[in-house]
Amino acid sequence: MNYGNNDFVFKNIPTGKMGWKSPANIALVKYWGKKDGQIPANASLSFTLSESLTETVVEFSPAEDENFKLEFFLDGVANDKFAQKMY
């Protein structure tokens, strides 16, 4: 799907930053299949590494012109592969 500049027009967008940290979860036995109502068909066994965190931070600001753009960075380096999944 292709988006044009006017598909993402928002007025008065502030600059901001939002982040979250989540602990790693390792599945030793992963359930397969589901019953009605999204209930797992089999049990699973996993453990959480509470000291091993993934941190995601999203920063946003309005573009200086009328053109819409998304830029993605991983460890401070621009990564266009993320943007390809958005369009």
Sequence and secondary structure as in RCSB ss.txt:
>XXXX:A:sequence
MNYGNNDFVFKNIPTGKMGWKSPANIALVKYWGKKDGQIPANASLSFTLSESLTETVVEFSPAEDENFKLEFFLD
GVANDKFAQKMY
>XXXX:A:secstr
    GGGG  SS   EEEEEEEEEEEEEE    EEGGGEESS  EEEEEEEEEEEEEEEE   SSS      EET
TEE HHHHHTT 
